[in-house]
Amino acid sequence: DDDEERMHFREALDLHGLDLIISCYSSWVDYEGPSPQTPANIQSELQVFSEELEKAKKLAPIKINAHVGSDLWPNFEDHEALFAGCLQVAEGFPNICFETHRGRP
């Protein structure tokens, strides 16, 4: 299961004295499958991002690189609302940086 795999991965990192920087997404996780042609709604993006952070937490990364949002959203207010929500979801997680994307659906 995923938790067991994460535990083994963390153990291997510790065994070899390695730190981890991990990416978390709000949609199109790990860029798997075809790129979305329509944007997800803000609540869905926040839910996915929250789930990604909880998974990452189990690996004790030294930094989290967040990939959030979508260029498909038509207005600034949607982007602003998502980012405000992401900041709330990420509260308490140290060392998170947020990437912006051009051309990423």
URHUJO-V597639 format. One line per field, one symbol per residue. ss: DSSP state (H for helix, E for strand, C for the rest). A space follows every 50 residues. Layout:
ss = ???
//
This chain:
ss = CHHHHHHHHHHHHHHCCCCCEEEEECCCHHHCCCCCCCCCCHHHHHHHHH HHHHHHHCCCCCEEEEECCCCCCCCHHHHHHHHHHHHHHCCCCCCEEEEC CCCCC
//
